[in-house]
Amino acid sequence: MTPLLAVDDLHLWYDADGGKVVRAVDGVSFTLEQRGEALGIVGESGSGKSSLALALMRMLPKNVARFDGAVRLAGRELTPLSDDQFRREIRWQRIAMVFQGAMSVLNPVLRIGEQIAEPLLLERRYDKARARARVRDLLERVGLPAGFASRYPHELSGGQRQRIGIATALALDPDVLILDEPTSALDVSVQAQIMNLLKDLKEDPGISMLFITHDIGLASDLCDRIAVTYAGEQMEVGPAERVLVAPRHPYSQLLLASLPRLHSDVPPRTMPGDPPDLTAIPAGCRFHPRCPYAWEDCLNHPPGIPLPDGGHARCWLNDPVVAGDRYQIQLRPTEAARD
């Protein structure tokens, strides 16, 4: 079956000062197989998660040094499309995005209803009466009264503004919804409400999601599969249950070990070292300067080594020929996932 979304060897690099290049997205590949599937993109700040979202939306800054790779939506190759074609046919219609911090993307001088209706009225997709009805339906879908259409953004709470951001992204019934840290600025109770809304959307009408977050707990609550990113690459991809309980990359394992555990006396372990400078990425495995299991073969860049569950891990420990006696070394962070 043709995947709903297939990304292959995607690159997004930025020009930086002094002639340097920031490799924010560097050869990323993944698929969303069908509607209703959610893929979590997790990792430390600066790992390229938000740049991946901008690349898929083709919302690129002026200092792009490299942007290439294959992106197919329901079998259609999107890369050859002109920017105007992509804007008219794909962005918001087929792939939509909810941004981090809704107040920064809502226009403070326009009423909420006008902002939700804007994509509906462009190119005369809807007349005004149908657009108003659609706005009412969308507000109801995200759990807000229809009267909120007449309010301004500053009159809403943070959680209400984030619901408006979700309603705006849903306006044209996209196939794929990209969520970039949608709950990061919210308190815990509101965060739970937004997560429940996203789970409802995933089931009905069955929207596929890319859920970008630094919070592994949130990803485990929503996502069917998880991709762990580091320094512009995916270190590991696989079913959420396996990645959380039996991670196969040391970086994934150390991320889980850093989580506080509700039912354990073992304190969280700090991640050793610091993320690399993306303008001066280390040779070989990008994690090896911080990895407790690094050895001489880690100076060779590992590919994504296939795993039995259909995922992959970019670590030589998963290759019995290269790793030898080190093959499948196990760490101990799985208690955090079980908690």
C-alpha positions in Angstrom: 0.0 0.0 0.0 1.3 3.5 -0.9 2.2 5.4 2.3 0.2 8.5 3.1 3.5 10.5 3.5 7.0 9.3 2.6 10.1 11.4 3.3 13.4 10.1 1.8 16.8 11.6 2.4 15.6 15.1 3.3 18.2 17.8 3.8 17.7 21.4 5.1 21.0 23.3 5.7 21.4 27.0 6.6 24.1 29.4 5.8 25.7 30.8 9.0 28.3 33.5 9.8 31.8 33.0 8.6 30.9 30.8 5.6 29.8 27.9 7.9 26.8 25.7 7.2 24.2 24.5 9.8 23.0 21.0 9.0 19.7 21.2 10.7 18.0 18.3 8.8 20.6 15.9 7.4 19.3 12.9 5.5 16.1 12.3 7.3 13.7 9.5 6.1 10.4 8.2 7.5 6.9 7.3 6.5 3.3 7.8 7.7 1.6 4.7 6.4 -2.1 5.6 6.8 -4.6 8.1 8.1 -4.9 8.1 11.9 -1.2 7.3 12.5 0.9 9.5 14.7 4.7 9.7 14.5 6.5 11.4 17.4 9.7 13.3 16.7 11.6 13.6 20.0 15.1 14.9 21.0 17.0 17.7 22.7 16.6 21.3 21.7 18.7 22.1 18.6 18.3 18.6 17.1 16.5 19.9 14.0 12.9 19.0 15.0 11.3 22.3 14.1 13.5 22.7 10.9 12.0 19.3 9.8 8.5 20.8 10.2 9.4 23.9 8.2 11.0 21.8 5.5 7.8 19.7 5.1 5.7 22.9 5.0 8.2 24.5 2.7 8.3 27.6 4.9 12.0 28.3 4.5 14.1 31.3 5.6 16.3 33.2 3.2 19.5 31.7 4.4 18.9 28.2 3.1 22.1 26.6 1.8 20.7 23.2 0.8 17.1 21.9 0.5 16.6 18.6 -1.3 15.3 15.1 -0.9 12.0 13.4 -1.8 8.7 14.1 -0.2 5.7 12.1 -1.5 2.1 12.6 -0.4 -0.2 9.7 -1.3 2.3 8.7 -4.0 2.6 12.2 -5.4 6.1 13.7 -5.5 6.0 17.2 -4.0 9.6 18.2 -4.6 9.2 19.3 -8.3 6.3 21.6 -7.4 6.9 25.3 -7.7 6.5 27.4 -4.6 3.2 28.8 -6.0 1.9 25.3 -6.7 2.9 24.1 -3.3 1.1 27.0 -1.7 -2.1 26.5 -3.7 -2.3 22.7 -3.6 -0.5 21.4 -0.6 0.2 23.9 2.2 -2.8 24.0 4.6 -5.0 22.0 2.1 -3.0 18.7 2.4 -0.4 19.4 5.1 -1.1 21.8 7.9 0.8 22.9 11.0 0.1 24.0 14.5 2.9 26.2 15.7 4.6 26.5 19.1 3.1 29.4 21.0 -0.2 30.3 19.4 -0.1 34.0 20.5 2.9 34.5 18.2 1.0 33.4 15.1 -2.5 34.9 15.8 -3.1 38.4 14.5 -3.9 40.5 17.6 -6.1 43.0 15.7 -8.4 40.4 13.9 -11.2 38.5 15.5 -10.8 34.8 15.9 -13.5 33.9 13.4 -11.8 36.1 10.7 -8.5 34.3 11.2 -10.0 30.8 11.0 -12.0 31.7 8.0 -9.2 33.3 6.1 -7.9 30.1 4.3 -11.5 29.2 3.5 -12.1 32.5 1.7 -8.9 32.5 -0.3 -9.4 31.7 -4.0 -13.1 31.6 -3.3 -13.1 28.1 -1.8 -16.1 29.1 0.4 -18.6 31.9 0.3 -18.9 34.0 3.5 -22.0 32.1 4.7 -20.4 28.7 4.3 -17.2 30.0 5.9 -19.0 31.2 9.0 -20.8 27.9 9.3 -17.4 26.1 8.9 -15.9 28.3 11.6 -18.7 27.4 14.0 -18.1 23.7 13.3 -14.4 24.0 13.8 -14.8 25.8 17.1 -17.1 23.1 18.3 -14.7 20.4 17.1 -11.9 21.9 19.3 -14.2 22.3 22.3 -14.9 26.0 22.2 -18.3 27.9 22.0 -19.3 29.4 18.7 -19.3 32.8 20.3 -15.5 32.7 20.5 -15.5 33.7 16.8 -16.1 37.3 17.8 -13.3 37.5 20.4 -9.7 38.8 19.9 -6.7 36.6 20.8 -5.8 38.7 23.9 -9.2 37.7 25.4 -8.3 34.0 25.4 -6.2 31.9 27.7 -3.1 30.0 26.4 -5.0 26.8 26.1 -7.9 28.4 24.2 -5.4 30.1 21.8 -3.8 26.8 21.1 -7.2 25.3 20.3 -7.8 28.1 17.9 -4.4 27.3 16.3 -5.6 23.7 15.9 -9.0 24.8 14.5 -7.2 27.0 11.9 -5.0 24.1 10.8 -8.0 21.9 10.4 -10.0 24.3 8.3 -9.3 22.7 4.9 -9.3 19.1 6.2 -5.6 18.3 5.7 -4.3 14.7 5.5 -1.3 15.4 7.7 -1.2 17.7 10.7 2.3 18.8 12.0 2.3 19.8 15.6 5.4 21.7 16.8 5.6 21.6 20.6 1.9 22.4 20.8 1.8 22.1 24.6 5.1 23.5 25.7 3.8 26.9 27.0 0.8 25.4 28.8 0.3 24.3 32.4 -0.2 20.6 33.1 -4.0 20.6 33.3 -4.4 22.5 30.1 -1.7 20.4 28.5 -3.8 17.3 29.3 -6.9 18.8 27.7 -5.0 19.6 24.5 -3.6 16.0 24.4 -7.1 14.6 24.8 -8.2 16.8 21.9 -5.4 15.5 19.7 -6.2 11.9 20.6 -9.8 12.5 19.6 -8.7 14.0 16.2 -6.4 11.1 15.6 -9.4 8.7 15.9 -12.1 10.8 14.3 -11.7 12.1 11.6 -8.5 10.1 11.5 -5.9 12.7 10.8 -2.2 11.6 10.6 0.1 13.6 12.8 3.8 14.4 13.2 4.1 15.3 16.9 7.3 17.3 17.6 8.2 17.4 21.2 11.0 17.2 23.8 8.6 15.5 26.2 8.9 11.7 25.7 5.9 11.2 28.1 3.6 13.2 25.8 4.9 11.3 22.7 4.2 8.0 24.4 0.6 9.1 25.1 -0.3 9.9 21.5 2.1 8.3 19.1 2.2 4.9 17.4 5.8 5.3 16.4 8.7 7.4 17.7 11.7 8.9 15.9 14.6 10.0 18.1 16.5 12.9 16.5 20.0 14.1 17.3 22.2 16.7 15.5 20.0 16.7 12.4 19.7 12.9 12.0 17.3 10.2 13.2 19.2 8.0 15.7 16.3 5.6 16.0 12.8 5.0 14.6 10.4 2.3 15.6 7.1 1.4 17.3 6.5 3.5 20.4 6.3 0.6 22.8 9.6 -0.9 21.7 11.5 2.4 21.6 10.3 3.3 25.1 10.8 -0.1 26.6 13.7 -1.6 24.7 15.5 1.3 22.9 18.4 0.2 20.6 20.4 3.4 20.4 22.5 4.7 23.4 21.1 8.2 22.9 17.5 7.0 23.1 18.5 5.0 26.2 20.1 7.9 27.9 17.1 10.2 27.1 14.8 7.7 28.9 17.2 7.4 31.8 17.0 11.1 32.3 13.2 10.9 33.0 12.0 11.0 36.6 10.4 7.8 37.7 7.3 7.6 39.7 7.8 4.1 41.2 11.5 3.8 41.6 14.2 5.0 44.1 16.7 5.4 41.2 17.2 9.1 40.5 17.2 10.4 36.9 20.6 10.2 35.2 22.0 13.3 33.5 22.9 13.2 29.8 26.7 13.4 29.6 28.3 16.2 27.5 26.6 18.8 25.3 25.0 18.6 21.9 27.4 19.2 19.0 27.8 22.5 17.1 25.8 21.8 13.9 28.4 23.8 12.0 31.2 21.4 13.1 29.6 18.0 13.4 32.0 15.3 14.7 33.1 12.6 12.3 31.5 9.2 12.3 28.6 8.7 14.7 27.4 12.1 15.8 26.7 10.9 19.3 30.0 9.1 19.9 31.7 12.0 21.9 29.0 11.6 24.5 28.4 7.9 24.2 29.5 5.6 27.1 29.9 2.7 24.6 32.0 4.4 22.0 34.8 2.5 20.4 37.1 2.9 17.4 34.5 1.9 14.8 32.3 4.8 15.9 34.6 7.0 13.9 32.8 5.5 10.9 29.4 7.0 10.2 26.7 4.4 10.8 23.7 3.9 8.5 20.2 3.3 9.8 20.6 -0.4 10.7 17.3 -2.3 10.1 15.6 -3.8 13.2 13.1 -6.7 13.2 10.1 -4.5 14.0 10.6 -2.5 10.8 12.4 0.4 12.5 16.1 1.2 12.5 18.8 2.4 14.8 21.9 4.4 13.7 24.4 2.6 15.9 27.0 0.0 15.2 25.9 -1.9 18.3 23.0 -3.3 16.2 25.3 -4.8 13.6 26.6 -8.1 14.8 29.4 -8.2 12.2 30.8 -4.8 13.2 30.0 -4.9 16.9 31.2 -8.4 17.6 31.1 -9.1 21.3 29.5 -5.7 21.9 26.4 -6.7 19.8 23.1 -5.6 21.4 24.5 -4.1 24.6 21.6 -3.3 26.9 21.2 -0.3 29.2 18.9 0.1 32.1 16.5 3.0 31.4 13.5 1.0 30.7 12.1 1.4 34.2 11.2 5.0 33.3 9.1 3.9 30.3 7.3 1.3 32.5 6.5 3.9 35.1 
